[in-house]
Amino acid sequence: MLLSVSRDGRQRLGTQIETQLRGAIREGRLRAGARVPSTRDLACQLGVSRRVVVEAYAQLAAEGYLTLRQGARPCVAETVRGRVLSSPGAGVPAATPRFDLRPRTPDVSAFPRSQWLRCLRDALRTMTNAEFGYGDPRGAEALRSALAEYLGRVRGVAAVPERMIITNGYSQGQGIVCRALAARGARRIGFENPSHPEQRRVAERAGLEIVPIAVDQAGVRLDELERADVDALVLTPAHQHPTGAVLTGERRRGLLTWLRRRDAIVIEDDYDAEYRYDRAAVGALHGLEPDRIVYAGSASKTLAPALRLGWLVVPARLLAAVTDEKDLADCGTASVEQHAFATFLARGELDRHLRRMRGRYRSRRDLLLDELARALPEATVRGVAAGLHATVELPEDYDEHAILDQARRRGVTLMTMRDFWIPPGTGAPTLLLGYAQIPIPAIPTAVLALTDAIRSTRQR
Ligand SMILES: Cc1ncc(COP(=O)(O)O)c(C=O)c1O
């Protein structure tokens, strides 16, 4: 490949490599899917240290230009072509952020592809003919058993395979529980405020009325809950989404008292509890009241959203109704993937993957916090003991809208608390910065670009 570097000291070697590769991709000389030299080959060709090339590639991967995969030759990202061609002459392709700080997706570039492939192969080899037919709508017994063992061991969930239902992600799980509750006469469901808007829509579609319940640093507020007159409640107790608060022991006890007195149902969304960095993880609420709590989990944060795998542990009195809703929805989740996941769990692959990723995310979080402390001393950073994002609260007179706009112009996409309030929510301007998808070498530059965006809104 025709690349060259100059050693006249005017530009860093890595920057020269990045600029030339970025230019070649934008101008279409390097097409989507095209392979680029390995870091070792390019370092050799240019006579530079391999680290310089590794960092340049990591930057281009963070910007969306390259796809890096362990054991495979780096190549130009598949997403690049359409975007560049659809905006000819544009500087940065509009839809491709240089830095994606949205708190949504884990680092899917680290998905354990070869381990998953082995498990898929084994599933195809060992599944019986009968297992290729319509099965139990609750899901494959092998997976329900493997998950029950995993959830009991890792999250303290009182799970038995008979009361588990495998779903297409958390979202479907919440949907079928809400429909089952509505069919039994439930009318009002509490949601933490702020919370995930899509999940509120799922509950609304099931015919339930959304009731906002405020959240503070200790989690959901019990005084509001007492006044709310709800039949059910969706909660993220291990790591409130999106504030990052952990429901305190005192609130947990109060919540359980409310739950029993009211004979309500809690849907416990345990979406990212495996990521806890500074202390041991808090166990799931479910183990404390399994007859009134539906436990809901997902592989979307631990592995990848593309798997569309989730699970429920359902109280006995709701089991038939929720199983019926699952059956009506799709006659059951795809079986081959369920068998592959069962083997993946039984072989300890998920434990290994999480151990590896926890270390990686912790380093990214620590560097992000250092950079933010230096660059934005006026900000208060919260919610970083667990999960995959930080909440960054700014002084009252900062303008979230203007910051988002300026950040976008600098190639930084992020979300703010505004995206999660139940209208007409209010609160201090707060940025949500996901660090799962941004590699270490790109973090300082991303924070620099973000800070520049924030400062530019203060100069007007
Ligand atoms: C709060 C919360 N719960 C659950 C999920 C997982 O949803 P699903 O399993 O449908 O991908 C997400 C994913 O973004 C989330 O933000």
The ligand as an ORCA input file, in Angstrom:
! r2SCAN-3c Opt
* xyz 0 1
  C     -31.974     -0.398     30.733
  C     -31.786     -1.483     29.738
  N     -32.313     -2.681     29.982
  C     -32.173     -3.722     29.126
  C     -31.473     -3.577     27.956
  C     -31.333     -4.752     27.046
  O     -32.356     -4.789     26.111
  P     -32.409     -5.965     25.040
  O     -32.064     -7.221     25.748
  O     -33.787     -5.957     24.505
  O     -31.393     -5.665     23.986
  C     -30.913     -2.356     27.639
  C     -30.166     -2.192     26.391
  O     -29.785     -1.148     25.946
  C     -31.069     -1.275     28.557
  O     -30.534     -0.074     28.318
*
